[in-house]
Every structure is written in C-alpha cells, then in structure tokens.
C-alpha cells in the first residue's frame, strides 16, 4: 500500500519540488530505487511539464516518438500560441521534428535515435519545458 501511495502521489504532482520529497521518502522506506522506479519518476516529471506545455499525449515507440498537440477545439491555442510554437520548433529542430496531421489531430514526430530510455525522457522533459516557455510568453487569452 505504501508503494501505491507513492505512485499515486508521483503522478499527481502539483509542484515539481514535491518530487525530491517523494524520492527521499521512498529511499528512506525502500532503499535505492531500481531503474524502473527511476524511469517512473522521470515519466512523472515529463507528465508534469507536458501538462503545462498543453501536450495531449506522448507516445514513445521503438522507431519514433509522437507528441500529440491540443485538439482543434482549443481555439485559443491555435489562434495565439501555435505560430510561436511552430516558429520555435522550425528554428531549433527543423531537421529532427516534423509536423504530421491526420484527420483532426496534429502531431509532432521525432525519430527515436536515443541510446537509452533515460536519454529519451531527458530530451522530452527539456522539450516540454521549452514549449511551456514559448507558449507562456504569448499567453492563452491574448
């Protein structure tokens, strides 16, 4: 039940600083966490930042990573924040990230050339933080 409580807390982070508290408490109770738990903690960090970046979903496959952007009904996002996002991605990641639209869904596709799962998570966390900065500069209601 302790582990379930930790996992639940991990995926309901309100502030990123809570992660250090959770990590310390887990170490105190269970010792050094195995690699899978470390990955789970990184996934929680990614989930935290992805929510602020308004990313609907992130799918990590063997060959590619797919990031699903907000649905079309998020009109303010597409009116105000999409162009700065597009500009940022095209200027910084023009060779590595492509926009793909299928039906009503707009996605970003990234080749999965990362050496480890940890490197994928590190990149995605950093990317979500960048996106959060880009879209927060514009604001959702402008």
Residue pairs with C-beta under 8 A, 6 or more apart in sequence:
2 29
3 30
6 22
6 25
6 26
7 40
9 18
9 22
10 19
10 22
10 40
10 41
10 44
11 44
11 47
13 19
13 44
13 45
13 47
13 48
16 45
16 48
16 49
19 41
19 44
19 45
22 41
23 33
23 41
26 33
26 37
27 33
33 41
38 118
39 117
39 118
39 121
42 118
42 121
42 122
42 125
43 121
45 121
45 125
46 58
46 121
46 124
46 125
46 128
49 125
49 128
49 129
49 132
50 58
50 124
50 128
52 128
52 132
52 136
53 128
53 129
53 131
53 132
53 135
54 69
54 70
54 74
54 77
54 81
54 131
54 135
55 67
55 68
55 69
55 70
55 128
55 131
56 68
56 69
56 70
56 71
57 66
57 67
57 68
58 65
58 66
58 67
58 68
58 124
59 65
59 66
59 67
59 68
60 112
60 117
60 120
60 124
61 112
62 112
63 111
63 112
64 109
64 110
64 111
64 112
65 109
65 110
65 111
65 112
65 120
65 124
66 107
66 108
66 109
66 110
67 107
67 108
67 109
67 110
68 105
68 106
68 107
69 105
69 106
69 107
69 108
70 77
70 78
71 104
71 105
72 78
72 104
76 140
76 141
77 135
77 140
80 138
80 139
80 140
80 141
80 142
81 134
81 135
81 138
81 139
81 140
84 134
84 135
84 137
84 138
85 131
85 134
85 135
86 99
88 130
88 131
88 134
89 97
89 99
89 108
92 130
96 110
96 111
97 108
97 109
97 110
98 108
98 109
99 106
99 107
99 108
99 109
100 106
100 107
100 108
100 109
101 107
112 120
114 120
114 123
